[in-house]
Amino acid sequence: MSCKSDVRYNFSRASVEEWSDFMSRHGVQRVVSLLSDTELDTYSEPLPPALAARFRRAVVLDAKAPGAVDKLVTELKDAVDAKEKVLVHCWGGGGRTGIALAAWLVRNHGLIPEQAGSHVEQYSKAQGASRRADVAQLRDFLGSGRDGS
């Protein structure tokens, strides 16, 4: 789902706090948000400070920016090394999140994109969630490494 710039959902501070409390109670210590600037603008108060106040580390990554995949992999590796439970999220949870998780499997665990995409989709389904990991989009994302090409 993409947000139109003229649509304001106006997510309240209370809804962000409720979500943050829920995640904290479930041990989440680090948040990687894949929201675009337009999506971030739908919150009644700036989201990054709200997340930073609740979690040990909270970062917002523009998934389309050059080098995003490297920043994502670094954040996830740092979380694993610190033994932190990390939450990766986007607007709906299906597209960018699935691609991001599959990219982690490719970069950190040596899977090929097809295997990584399939693994993300199967694991998510087993958890009662739906995460897509389109292989063409994954390859595009992986190709946007350090040099942005």
TIPAMI-23822 format. One record per residue: residue in three letters; x, y, z of N, C-alpha, C in turn; residue number from 1. Coordinates in nm, 2 decimals. Last residue first. Example, Ala and Ser with C-alpha at 12.3 -4.5 7.8 and 13.67 -1.06 7.14 Angstrom:
rest:SER, n.east:1.28, n.north:-0.22, n.up:0.71, ca.east:1.37, ca.north:-0.11, ca.up:0.71, c.east:1.29, c.north:0.00, c.up:0.79, nr:2;
rest:ALA, n.east:1.32, n.north:-0.57, n.up:0.78, ca.east:1.23, ca.north:-0.45, ca.up:0.78, c.east:1.32, c.north:-0.33, c.up:0.78, nr:1;
//
This chain:
rest:SER, n.east:2.40, n.north:0.14, n.up:-0.75, ca.east:2.37, ca.north:0.10, ca.up:-0.88, c.east:2.26, c.north:-0.01, c.up:-0.88, nr:149;
rest:GLY, n.east:2.50, n.north:0.22, n.up:-0.50, ca.east:2.37, ca.north:0.27, ca.up:-0.54, c.east:2.32, c.north:0.23, c.up:-0.68, nr:148;
rest:ASP, n.east:2.72, n.north:0.12, n.up:-0.39, ca.east:2.74, ca.north:0.23, ca.up:-0.49, c.east:2.61, c.north:0.28, c.up:-0.55, nr:147;
rest:ARG, n.east:2.63, n.north:-0.06, n.up:-0.20, ca.east:2.71, ca.north:0.05, ca.up:-0.16, c.east:2.72, c.north:0.16, c.up:-0.26, nr:146;
rest:GLY, n.east:2.33, n.north:-0.18, n.up:-0.36, ca.east:2.43, ca.north:-0.18, ca.up:-0.25, c.east:2.50, c.north:-0.05, c.up:-0.24, nr:145;
rest:SER, n.east:2.11, n.north:-0.25, n.up:-0.52, ca.east:2.13, ca.north:-0.11, ca.up:-0.48, c.east:2.22, c.north:-0.10, c.up:-0.36, nr:144;
rest:GLY, n.east:2.08, n.north:-0.51, n.up:-0.57, ca.east:2.16, ca.north:-0.44, ca.up:-0.66, c.east:2.19, c.north:-0.30, c.up:-0.62, nr:143;
rest:LEU, n.east:1.89, n.north:-0.58, n.up:-0.38, ca.east:2.03, ca.north:-0.62, ca.up:-0.36, c.east:2.12, c.north:-0.55, c.up:-0.45, nr:142;
rest:PHE, n.east:1.67, n.north:-0.47, n.up:-0.51, ca.east:1.71, ca.north:-0.42, ca.up:-0.38, c.east:1.85, c.north:-0.45, c.up:-0.36, nr:141;
rest:ASP, n.east:1.66, n.north:-0.64, n.up:-0.74, ca.east:1.67, ca.north:-0.49, ca.up:-0.76, c.east:1.73, c.north:-0.43, c.up:-0.63, nr:140;
rest:ARG, n.east:1.61, n.north:-0.88, n.up:-0.61, ca.east:1.73, ca.north:-0.86, ca.up:-0.69, c.east:1.76, c.north:-0.71, c.up:-0.71, nr:139;
rest:LEU, n.east:1.36, n.north:-0.82, n.up:-0.50, ca.east:1.47, ca.north:-0.86, ca.up:-0.42, c.east:1.60, c.north:-0.83, c.up:-0.49, nr:138;
rest:GLN, n.east:1.21, n.north:-0.80, n.up:-0.74, ca.east:1.23, ca.north:-0.68, ca.up:-0.65, c.east:1.34, c.north:-0.70, c.up:-0.55, nr:137;
rest:ALA, n.east:1.23, n.north:-1.06, n.up:-0.83, ca.east:1.28, ca.north:-0.95, ca.up:-0.91, c.east:1.30, c.north:-0.83, c.up:-0.83, nr:136;
rest:VAL, n.east:1.11, n.north:-1.20, n.up:-0.61, ca.east:1.25, ca.north:-1.22, ca.up:-0.64, c.east:1.31, c.north:-1.11, c.up:-0.73, nr:135;
rest:ASP, n.east:0.91, n.north:-1.09, n.up:-0.36, ca.east:0.92, ca.north:-1.10, ca.up:-0.50, c.east:1.07, c.north:-1.10, c.up:-0.54, nr:134;
rest:ALA, n.east:0.80, n.north:-1.18, n.up:-0.10, ca.east:0.94, ca.north:-1.15, ca.up:-0.13, c.east:0.96, c.north:-1.18, c.up:-0.28, nr:133;
rest:ARG, n.east:0.54, n.north:-1.11, n.up:0.14, ca.east:0.58, ca.north:-1.14, ca.up:0.00, c.east:0.73, c.north:-1.11, c.up:-0.02, nr:132;
rest:ARG, n.east:0.40, n.north:-1.24, n.up:0.41, ca.east:0.51, ca.north:-1.16, ca.up:0.37, c.east:0.55, c.north:-1.21, c.up:0.23, nr:131;
rest:SER, n.east:0.16, n.north:-1.29, n.up:0.64, ca.east:0.18, ca.north:-1.29, ca.up:0.50, c.east:0.29, c.north:-1.19, c.up:0.46, nr:130;
rest:ALA, n.east:0.13, n.north:-1.51, n.up:0.92, ca.east:0.14, ca.north:-1.38, ca.up:0.86, c.east:0.16, c.north:-1.40, c.up:0.71, nr:129;
rest:GLY, n.east:0.14, n.north:-1.75, n.up:1.06, ca.east:0.01, ca.north:-1.68, ca.up:1.05, c.east:0.02, c.north:-1.54, c.up:0.99, nr:128;
rest:GLN, n.east:0.38, n.north:-1.87, n.up:1.06, ca.east:0.35, ca.north:-1.79, ca.up:1.17, c.east:0.22, c.north:-1.72, c.up:1.17, nr:127;
rest:ALA, n.east:0.38, n.north:-1.99, n.up:0.81, ca.east:0.37, ca.north:-2.08, ca.up:0.93, c.east:0.34, c.north:-2.00, c.up:1.06, nr:126;
rest:LYS, n.east:0.41, n.north:-1.76, n.up:0.66, ca.east:0.28, ca.north:-1.84, ca.up:0.65, c.east:0.27, c.north:-1.93, c.up:0.77, nr:125;
rest:SER, n.east:0.68, n.north:-1.71, n.up:0.72, ca.east:0.57, ca.north:-1.61, ca.up:0.75, c.east:0.43, c.north:-1.68, c.up:0.76, nr:124;
rest:TYR, n.east:0.80, n.north:-1.93, n.up:0.60, ca.east:0.81, ca.north:-1.90, ca.up:0.75, c.east:0.70, c.north:-1.81, c.up:0.79, nr:123;
rest:GLN, n.east:0.74, n.north:-1.89, n.up:0.33, ca.east:0.70, ca.north:-2.01, ca.up:0.40, c.east:0.70, c.north:-1.99, c.up:0.55, nr:122;
rest:GLU, n.east:0.85, n.north:-1.63, n.up:0.27, ca.east:0.71, ca.north:-1.66, ca.up:0.25, c.east:0.66, c.north:-1.78, c.up:0.33, nr:121;
rest:VAL, n.east:1.13, n.north:-1.68, n.up:0.34, ca.east:1.05, ca.north:-1.57, ca.up:0.40, c.east:0.90, c.north:-1.60, c.up:0.39, nr:120;
rest:HIS, n.east:1.18, n.north:-1.89, n.up:0.15, ca.east:1.20, ca.north:-1.91, ca.up:0.30, c.east:1.11, c.north:-1.81, c.up:0.38, nr:119;
rest:SER, n.east:1.15, n.north:-1.76, n.up:-0.09, ca.east:1.07, ca.north:-1.88, ca.up:-0.06, c.east:1.07, c.north:-1.90, c.up:0.09, nr:118;
rest:GLY, n.east:1.36, n.north:-1.57, n.up:-0.08, ca.east:1.22, ca.north:-1.53, ca.up:-0.09, c.east:1.12, c.north:-1.64, c.up:-0.05, nr:117;
rest:ALA, n.east:1.58, n.north:-1.74, n.up:-0.06, ca.east:1.55, ca.north:-1.65, ca.up:0.05, c.east:1.41, c.north:-1.61, c.up:0.04, nr:116;
rest:GLN, n.east:1.57, n.north:-1.88, n.up:-0.30, ca.east:1.57, ca.north:-1.96, ca.up:-0.17, c.east:1.52, c.north:-1.86, c.up:-0.06, nr:115;
rest:GLU, n.east:1.61, n.north:-1.67, n.up:-0.48, ca.east:1.49, ca.north:-1.76, ca.up:-0.49, c.east:1.47, c.north:-1.83, c.up:-0.36, nr:114;
rest:PRO, n.east:1.86, n.north:-1.56, n.up:-0.40, ca.east:1.73, ca.north:-1.48, ca.up:-0.39, c.east:1.61, c.north:-1.57, c.up:-0.39, nr:113;
rest:ILE, n.east:2.05, n.north:-1.80, n.up:-0.21, ca.east:2.02, ca.north:-1.73, ca.up:-0.34, c.east:1.89, c.north:-1.66, c.up:-0.33, nr:112;
rest:LEU, n.east:2.21, n.north:-1.75, n.up:0.11, ca.east:2.10, ca.north:-1.80, ca.up:0.02, c.east:2.10, c.north:-1.73, c.up:-0.11, nr:111;
rest:GLY, n.east:2.40, n.north:-1.64, n.up:0.29, ca.east:2.44, ca.north:-1.70, ca.up:0.16, c.east:2.33, c.north:-1.77, c.up:0.08, nr:110;
rest:HIS, n.east:2.34, n.north:-1.50, n.up:0.52, ca.east:2.34, ca.north:-1.65, ca.up:0.53, c.east:2.37, c.north:-1.72, c.up:0.39, nr:109;
rest:ASN, n.east:2.36, n.north:-1.23, n.up:0.46, ca.east:2.42, ca.north:-1.28, ca.up:0.58, c.east:2.43, c.north:-1.44, c.up:0.59, nr:108;
rest:ARG, n.east:2.24, n.north:-1.19, n.up:0.20, ca.east:2.37, ca.north:-1.12, ca.up:0.24, c.east:2.44, c.north:-1.19, c.up:0.36, nr:107;
rest:VAL, n.east:2.01, n.north:-1.35, n.up:0.21, ca.east:2.10, ca.north:-1.36, ca.up:0.10, c.east:2.24, c.north:-1.31, c.up:0.15, nr:106;
rest:LEU, n.east:1.88, n.north:-1.27, n.up:0.45, ca.east:1.91, ca.north:-1.41, ca.up:0.43, c.east:2.02, c.north:-1.43, c.up:0.31, nr:105;
rest:TRP, n.east:1.84, n.north:-1.00, n.up:0.39, ca.east:1.93, ca.north:-1.04, ca.up:0.51, c.east:1.97, c.north:-1.18, c.up:0.49, nr:104;
rest:ALA, n.east:1.66, n.north:-1.02, n.up:0.18, ca.east:1.79, ca.north:-0.96, ca.up:0.16, c.east:1.89, c.north:-1.00, c.up:0.27, nr:103;
rest:ALA, n.east:1.44, n.north:-1.11, n.up:0.32, ca.east:1.50, ca.north:-1.20, ca.up:0.23, c.east:1.64, c.north:-1.15, c.up:0.19, nr:102;
rest:LEU, n.east:1.38, n.north:-0.88, n.up:0.47, ca.east:1.42, ca.north:-1.01, ca.up:0.54, c.east:1.49, c.north:-1.10, c.up:0.45, nr:101;
rest:ALA, n.east:1.32, n.north:-0.70, n.up:0.26, ca.east:1.43, ca.north:-0.67, ca.up:0.36, c.east:1.47, c.north:-0.80, c.up:0.43, nr:100;
rest:ILE, n.east:1.10, n.north:-0.83, n.up:0.15, ca.east:1.22, ca.north:-0.81, ca.up:0.07, c.east:1.34, c.north:-0.78, c.up:0.16, nr:99;
rest:GLY, n.east:0.92, n.north:-0.81, n.up:0.36, ca.east:0.96, ca.north:-0.94, ca.up:0.31, c.east:1.08, c.north:-0.93, c.up:0.23, nr:98;
rest:THR, n.east:0.90, n.north:-0.53, n.up:0.39, ca.east:0.95, ca.north:-0.61, ca.up:0.50, c.east:0.99, c.north:-0.75, c.up:0.45, nr:97;
rest:ARG, n.east:0.79, n.north:-0.45, n.up:0.14, ca.east:0.92, ca.north:-0.41, ca.up:0.18, c.east:0.98, c.north:-0.50, c.up:0.29, nr:96;
rest:GLY, n.east:0.53, n.north:-0.62, n.up:0.16, ca.east:0.62, ca.north:-0.60, ca.up:0.05, c.east:0.76, c.north:-0.57, c.up:0.09, nr:95;
rest:GLY, n.east:0.39, n.north:-0.65, n.up:0.42, ca.east:0.40, ca.north:-0.76, ca.up:0.32, c.east:0.51, c.north:-0.74, c.up:0.22, nr:94;
rest:GLY, n.east:0.35, n.north:-0.44, n.up:0.59, ca.east:0.42, ca.north:-0.56, ca.up:0.64, c.east:0.44, c.north:-0.67, c.up:0.53, nr:93;
rest:GLY, n.east:0.25, n.north:-0.20, n.up:0.53, ca.east:0.15, ca.north:-0.31, ca.up:0.54, c.east:0.22, c.north:-0.43, c.up:0.59, nr:92;
rest:TRP, n.east:0.48, n.north:-0.03, n.up:0.58, ca.east:0.34, ca.north:0.02, ca.up:0.59, c.east:0.25, c.north:-0.10, c.up:0.62, nr:91;
rest:CYS, n.east:0.72, n.north:-0.21, n.up:0.77, ca.east:0.69, ca.north:-0.11, ca.up:0.66, c.east:0.54, c.north:-0.08, c.up:0.68, nr:90;
rest:HIS, n.east:0.97, n.north:-0.33, n.up:1.00, ca.east:0.83, ca.north:-0.31, ca.up:0.95, c.east:0.83, c.north:-0.21, c.up:0.84, nr:89;
rest:VAL, n.east:1.14, n.north:-0.55, n.up:1.21, ca.east:1.15, ca.north:-0.48, ca.up:1.08, c.east:1.00, c.north:-0.46, c.up:1.03, nr:88;
rest:LEU, n.east:1.26, n.north:-0.58, n.up:1.53, ca.east:1.14, ca.north:-0.57, ca.up:1.45, c.east:1.17, c.north:-0.49, c.up:1.32, nr:87;
rest:VAL, n.east:1.48, n.north:-0.79, n.up:1.71, ca.east:1.46, ca.north:-0.68, ca.up:1.62, c.east:1.33, c.north:-0.69, c.up:1.55, nr:86;
rest:LYS, n.east:1.63, n.north:-0.86, n.up:2.01, ca.east:1.51, ca.north:-0.90, ca.up:1.93, c.east:1.48, c.north:-0.77, c.up:1.85, nr:85;
rest:GLU, n.east:1.98, n.north:-0.89, n.up:2.04, ca.east:1.86, ca.north:-0.81, ca.up:2.06, c.east:1.75, c.north:-0.86, c.up:1.96, nr:84;
rest:LYS, n.east:2.25, n.north:-0.97, n.up:2.05, ca.east:2.14, ca.north:-1.06, ca.up:2.10, c.east:2.01, c.north:-0.98, c.up:2.13, nr:83;
rest:ALA, n.east:2.43, n.north:-0.82, n.up:1.92, ca.east:2.40, ca.north:-0.77, ca.up:2.06, c.east:2.29, c.north:-0.86, c.up:2.12, nr:82;
rest:ASP, n.east:2.43, n.north:-0.96, n.up:1.68, ca.east:2.55, ca.north:-0.96, ca.up:1.76, c.east:2.53, c.north:-0.91, c.up:1.90, nr:81;
rest:VAL, n.east:2.17, n.north:-0.89, n.up:1.59, ca.east:2.21, ca.north:-1.03, ca.up:1.62, c.east:2.33, c.north:-1.03, c.up:1.71, nr:80;
rest:ALA, n.east:2.21, n.north:-0.61, n.up:1.56, ca.east:2.11, ca.north:-0.66, ca.up:1.65, c.east:2.14, c.north:-0.80, c.up:1.69, nr:79;
rest:ASP, n.east:2.41, n.north:-0.60, n.up:1.36, ca.east:2.44, ca.north:-0.54, ca.up:1.50, c.east:2.34, c.north:-0.59, c.up:1.60, nr:78;
rest:LYS, n.east:2.27, n.north:-0.72, n.up:1.15, ca.east:2.39, ca.north:-0.79, ca.up:1.21, c.east:2.42, c.north:-0.73, c.up:1.35, nr:77;
rest:LEU, n.east:2.07, n.north:-0.52, n.up:1.11, ca.east:2.03, ca.north:-0.66, ca.up:1.15, c.east:2.15, c.north:-0.73, c.up:1.21, nr:76;
rest:GLU, n.east:2.23, n.north:-0.30, n.up:1.04, ca.east:2.14, ca.north:-0.29, ca.up:1.15, c.east:2.11, c.north:-0.43, c.up:1.20, nr:75;
rest:THR, n.east:2.36, n.north:-0.41, n.up:0.81, ca.east:2.44, ca.north:-0.37, ca.up:0.92, c.east:2.35, c.north:-0.36, c.up:1.05, nr:74;
rest:VAL, n.east:2.14, n.north:-0.45, n.up:0.64, ca.east:2.22, ca.north:-0.56, ca.up:0.68, c.east:2.30, c.north:-0.53, c.up:0.80, nr:73;
rest:LEU, n.east:2.06, n.north:-0.17, n.up:0.61, ca.east:1.97, ca.north:-0.27, ca.up:0.66, c.east:2.05, c.north:-0.39, c.up:0.72, nr:72;
rest:LYS, n.east:2.28, n.north:-0.07, n.up:0.48, ca.east:2.24, ca.north:-0.01, ca.up:0.61, c.east:2.15, c.north:-0.11, c.up:0.68, nr:71;
rest:ASP, n.east:2.28, n.north:-0.21, n.up:0.24, ca.east:2.39, ca.north:-0.22, ca.up:0.33, c.east:2.36, c.north:-0.17, c.up:0.47, nr:70;
rest:VAL, n.east:2.03, n.north:-0.13, n.up:0.13, ca.east:2.05, ca.north:-0.27, ca.up:0.17, c.east:2.17, c.north:-0.29, c.up:0.26, nr:69;
rest:ALA, n.east:2.07, n.north:0.14, n.up:0.08, ca.east:1.98, ca.north:0.10, ca.up:0.19, c.east:2.00, c.north:-0.05, c.up:0.23, nr:68;
rest:GLY, n.east:2.23, n.north:0.25, n.up:-0.12, ca.east:2.30, ca.north:0.19, ca.up:0.00, c.east:2.21, c.north:0.14, c.up:0.11, nr:67;
rest:PRO, n.east:2.00, n.north:0.49, n.up:-0.22, ca.east:2.12, ca.north:0.42, ca.up:-0.25, c.east:2.19, c.north:0.37, c.up:-0.11, nr:66;
rest:ALA, n.east:1.66, n.north:0.43, n.up:-0.12, ca.east:1.78, ca.north:0.52, ca.up:-0.12, c.east:1.90, c.north:0.43, c.up:-0.15, nr:65;
rest:LYS, n.east:1.44, n.north:0.28, n.up:-0.08, ca.east:1.47, ca.north:0.31, ca.up:-0.22, c.east:1.60, c.north:0.39, c.up:-0.23, nr:64;
rest:ALA, n.east:1.39, n.north:0.26, n.up:0.19, ca.east:1.43, ca.north:0.13, ca.up:0.11, c.east:1.47, c.north:0.16, c.up:-0.03, nr:63;
rest:ASP, n.east:1.51, n.north:0.45, n.up:0.42, ca.east:1.44, ca.north:0.47, ca.up:0.29, c.east:1.48, c.north:0.35, c.up:0.21, nr:62;
rest:LEU, n.east:1.48, n.north:0.37, n.up:0.75, ca.east:1.56, ca.north:0.35, ca.up:0.63, c.east:1.47, c.north:0.37, c.up:0.51, nr:61;
rest:VAL, n.east:1.51, n.north:0.46, n.up:1.08, ca.east:1.42, ca.north:0.47, ca.up:0.96, c.east:1.51, c.north:0.46, c.up:0.84, nr:60;
rest:VAL, n.east:1.57, n.north:0.29, n.up:1.39, ca.east:1.62, ca.north:0.36, ca.up:1.27, c.east:1.51, c.north:0.36, c.up:1.16, nr:59;
rest:ALA, n.east:1.63, n.north:0.26, n.up:1.72, ca.east:1.52, ca.north:0.27, ca.up:1.62, c.east:1.58, c.north:0.35, c.up:1.50, nr:58;
rest:ARG, n.east:1.74, n.north:0.09, n.up:2.01, ca.east:1.78, ca.north:0.15, ca.up:1.88, c.east:1.66, c.north:0.15, c.up:1.79, nr:57;
rest:ARG, n.east:1.59, n.north:0.04, n.up:2.24, ca.east:1.74, ca.north:0.07, ca.up:2.25, c.east:1.79, c.north:0.13, c.up:2.12, nr:56;
rest:PHE, n.east:1.28, n.north:0.22, n.up:2.24, ca.east:1.36, ca.north:0.11, ca.up:2.21, c.east:1.51, c.north:0.14, c.up:2.22, nr:55;
rest:ARG, n.east:1.14, n.north:0.45, n.up:2.32, ca.east:1.10, ca.north:0.32, ca.up:2.37, c.east:1.20, c.north:0.21, c.up:2.35, nr:54;
rest:ALA, n.east:1.24, n.north:0.67, n.up:2.20, ca.east:1.22, ca.north:0.68, ca.up:2.34, c.east:1.18, c.north:0.54, c.up:2.40, nr:53;
rest:ALA, n.east:1.24, n.north:0.60, n.up:1.93, ca.east:1.37, ca.north:0.61, ca.up:2.00, c.east:1.35, c.north:0.62, c.up:2.15, nr:52;
rest:LEU, n.east:0.97, n.north:0.63, n.up:1.87, ca.east:1.03, ca.north:0.49, ca.up:1.87, c.east:1.16, c.north:0.50, c.up:1.95, nr:51;
rest:ALA, n.east:0.94, n.north:0.90, n.up:1.89, ca.east:0.86, ca.north:0.82, ca.up:1.97, c.east:0.92, c.north:0.68, c.up:1.98, nr:50;
rest:PRO, n.east:1.13, n.north:0.99, n.up:1.69, ca.east:1.15, ca.north:1.02, ca.up:1.84, c.east:1.07, c.north:0.93, c.up:1.93, nr:49;
rest:PRO, n.east:1.00, n.north:0.88, n.up:1.45, ca.east:1.13, ca.north:0.84, ca.up:1.50, c.east:1.16, c.north:0.87, c.up:1.64, nr:48;
rest:LEU, n.east:0.74, n.north:1.00, n.up:1.42, ca.east:0.75, ca.north:0.87, ca.up:1.47, c.east:0.89, c.north:0.83, c.up:1.52, nr:47;
rest:PRO, n.east:0.60, n.north:1.31, n.up:1.52, ca.east:0.71, ca.north:1.24, ca.up:1.45, c.east:0.73, c.north:1.10, c.up:1.51, nr:46;
rest:GLU, n.east:0.24, n.north:1.28, n.up:1.54, ca.east:0.37, ca.north:1.33, ca.up:1.59, c.east:0.48, c.north:1.25, c.up:1.52, nr:45;
rest:SER, n.east:0.06, n.north:1.18, n.up:1.37, ca.east:0.03, ca.north:1.31, ca.up:1.43, c.east:0.15, c.north:1.37, c.up:1.49, nr:44;
rest:TYR, n.east:0.16, n.north:1.03, n.up:1.06, ca.east:0.16, ca.north:1.02, ca.up:1.21, c.east:0.14, c.north:1.16, c.up:1.26, nr:43;
rest:THR, n.east:0.21, n.north:1.06, n.up:0.80, ca.east:0.07, ca.north:1.03, ca.up:0.84, c.east:0.05, c.north:1.02, c.up:0.99, nr:42;
rest:ASP, n.east:0.47, n.north:1.10, n.up:0.74, ca.east:0.39, ca.north:1.22, ca.up:0.76, c.east:0.25, c.north:1.19, c.up:0.80, nr:41;
rest:LEU, n.east:0.56, n.north:0.84, n.up:0.69, ca.east:0.59, ca.north:0.90, ca.up:0.82, c.east:0.51, c.north:1.02, c.up:0.85, nr:40;
rest:GLU, n.east:0.48, n.north:0.83, n.up:0.42, ca.east:0.42, ca.north:0.75, ca.up:0.52, c.east:0.44, c.north:0.80, c.up:0.66, nr:39;
rest:THR, n.east:0.66, n.north:1.01, n.up:0.31, ca.east:0.51, ca.north:1.03, ca.up:0.30, c.east:0.44, c.north:0.95, c.up:0.40, nr:38;
rest:ASP, n.east:0.90, n.north:0.89, n.up:0.37, ca.east:0.87, ca.north:1.02, ca.up:0.43, c.east:0.72, c.north:1.05, c.up:0.42, nr:37;
rest:SER, n.east:0.84, n.north:0.54, n.up:0.42, ca.east:0.88, ca.north:0.65, ca.up:0.34, c.east:0.85, c.north:0.78, c.up:0.41, nr:36;
rest:LEU, n.east:0.95, n.north:0.29, n.up:0.65, ca.east:0.85, ca.north:0.38, ca.up:0.60, c.east:0.91, c.north:0.49, c.up:0.52, nr:35;
rest:LEU, n.east:1.09, n.north:0.08, n.up:0.76, ca.east:1.11, ca.north:0.10, ca.up:0.62, c.east:1.00, c.north:0.20, c.up:0.56, nr:34;
rest:SER, n.east:1.25, n.north:0.07, n.up:1.07, ca.east:1.13, ca.north:0.11, ca.up:1.00, c.east:1.17, c.north:0.14, c.up:0.85, nr:33;
rest:VAL, n.east:1.36, n.north:-0.14, n.up:1.30, ca.east:1.40, ca.north:-0.09, ca.up:1.17, c.east:1.28, c.north:-0.06, c.up:1.09, nr:32;
rest:VAL, n.east:1.42, n.north:-0.14, n.up:1.64, ca.east:1.32, ca.north:-0.13, ca.up:1.54, c.east:1.39, c.north:-0.08, c.up:1.41, nr:31;
rest:ARG, n.east:1.50, n.north:-0.34, n.up:1.93, ca.east:1.55, ca.north:-0.26, ca.up:1.81, c.east:1.44, c.north:-0.26, c.up:1.71, nr:30;
rest:GLN, n.east:1.38, n.north:-0.49, n.up:2.11, ca.east:1.47, ca.north:-0.39, ca.up:2.16, c.east:1.52, c.north:-0.30, c.up:2.05, nr:29;
rest:VAL, n.east:1.10, n.north:-0.68, n.up:2.21, ca.east:1.17, ca.north:-0.61, ca.up:2.10, c.east:1.25, c.north:-0.50, c.up:2.15, nr:28;
rest:GLY, n.east:0.96, n.north:-0.82, n.up:2.40, ca.east:1.11, ca.north:-0.83, ca.up:2.40, c.east:1.18, c.north:-0.76, c.up:2.29, nr:27;
rest:HIS, n.east:0.70, n.north:-0.78, n.up:2.43, ca.east:0.74, ca.north:-0.91, ca.up:2.36, c.east:0.89, c.north:-0.91, c.up:2.33, nr:26;
rest:ARG, n.east:0.68, n.north:-0.54, n.up:2.54, ca.east:0.64, ca.north:-0.65, ca.up:2.62, c.east:0.68, c.north:-0.78, c.up:2.56, nr:25;
rest:SER, n.east:0.75, n.north:-0.39, n.up:2.31, ca.east:0.84, ca.north:-0.39, ca.up:2.43, c.east:0.81, c.north:-0.51, c.up:2.52, nr:24;
rest:MET, n.east:0.51, n.north:-0.42, n.up:2.16, ca.east:0.64, ca.north:-0.47, ca.up:2.11, c.east:0.74, c.north:-0.48, c.up:2.22, nr:23;
rest:PHE, n.east:0.33, n.north:-0.29, n.up:2.33, ca.east:0.31, ca.north:-0.43, ca.up:2.29, c.east:0.44, c.north:-0.49, c.up:2.24, nr:22;
rest:ASP, n.east:0.44, n.north:-0.03, n.up:2.33, ca.east:0.43, ca.north:-0.11, ca.up:2.45, c.east:0.41, c.north:-0.26, c.up:2.42, nr:21;
rest:SER, n.east:0.41, n.north:0.04, n.up:2.06, ca.east:0.54, ca.north:0.03, ca.up:2.12, c.east:0.54, c.north:-0.05, c.up:2.25, nr:20;
rest:TRP, n.east:0.13, n.north:0.04, n.up:2.04, ca.east:0.20, ca.north:-0.05, ca.up:1.96, c.east:0.34, c.north:-0.07, c.up:2.02, nr:19;
rest:GLU, n.east:0.07, n.north:0.25, n.up:2.22, ca.east:0.01, ca.north:0.12, ca.up:2.24, c.east:0.09, c.north:0.01, c.up:2.16, nr:18;
rest:GLU, n.east:0.21, n.north:0.46, n.up:2.11, ca.east:0.25, ca.north:0.41, ca.up:2.24, c.east:0.20, c.north:0.27, c.up:2.26, nr:17;
rest:VAL, n.east:0.06, n.north:0.49, n.up:1.87, ca.east:0.21, ca.north:0.46, ca.up:1.86, c.east:0.25, c.north:0.40, c.up:2.00, nr:16;
rest:SER, n.east:-0.19, n.north:0.56, n.up:1.98, ca.east:-0.17, ca.north:0.43, ca.up:1.90, c.east:-0.03, c.north:0.39, c.up:1.89, nr:15;
rest:ALA, n.east:-0.12, n.north:0.80, n.up:2.11, ca.east:-0.17, ca.north:0.68, ca.up:2.19, c.east:-0.15, c.north:0.55, c.up:2.11, nr:14;
rest:ARG, n.east:-0.05, n.north:0.97, n.up:1.90, ca.east:0.05, ca.north:0.93, ca.up:2.00, c.east:0.01, c.north:0.81, c.up:2.08, nr:13;
rest:SER, n.east:-0.23, n.north:0.85, n.up:1.61, ca.east:-0.21, ca.north:0.93, ca.up:1.73, c.east:-0.09, c.north:0.88, c.up:1.81, nr:12;
rest:PHE, n.east:-0.22, n.north:0.90, n.up:1.27, ca.east:-0.20, ca.north:0.80, ca.up:1.38, c.east:-0.16, c.north:0.88, c.up:1.50, nr:11;
rest:ASN, n.east:-0.33, n.north:1.03, n.up:1.03, ca.east:-0.32, ca.north:1.09, ca.up:1.17, c.east:-0.32, c.north:0.99, c.up:1.28, nr:10;
rest:TYR, n.east:-0.37, n.north:1.00, n.up:0.77, ca.east:-0.44, ca.north:0.90, ca.up:0.86, c.east:-0.43, c.north:0.94, c.up:1.01, nr:9;
rest:ARG, n.east:-0.42, n.north:1.20, n.up:0.51, ca.east:-0.36, ca.north:1.20, ca.up:0.65, c.east:-0.44, c.north:1.10, c.up:0.73, nr:8;
rest:VAL, n.east:-0.35, n.north:1.23, n.up:0.17, ca.east:-0.42, ca.north:1.16, ca.up:0.27, c.east:-0.35, c.north:1.16, c.up:0.41, nr:7;
rest:ASP, n.east:-0.18, n.north:1.35, n.up:-0.01, ca.east:-0.29, ca.north:1.43, ca.up:0.04, c.east:-0.38, c.north:1.36, c.up:0.15, nr:6;
rest:SER, n.east:0.00, n.north:1.16, n.up:-0.09, ca.east:0.05, ca.north:1.28, ca.up:-0.01, c.east:-0.07, c.north:1.36, c.up:0.05, nr:5;
rest:LYS, n.east:-0.10, n.north:0.83, n.up:-0.04, ca.east:-0.11, ca.north:0.95, ca.up:-0.12, c.east:-0.07, c.north:1.07, c.up:-0.03, nr:4;
rest:CYS, n.east:0.09, n.north:0.55, n.up:0.03, ca.east:0.01, ca.north:0.66, ca.up:0.08, c.east:0.01, c.north:0.77, c.up:-0.02, nr:3;
rest:SER, n.east:0.06, n.north:0.22, n.up:-0.08, ca.east:0.13, ca.north:0.34, ca.up:-0.08, c.east:0.04, c.north:0.45, c.up:-0.04, nr:2;
rest:MET, n.east:0.08, n.north:-0.12, n.up:0.00, ca.east:0.00, ca.north:0.00, ca.up:0.00, c.east:0.09, c.north:0.12, c.up:0.00, nr:1;
//
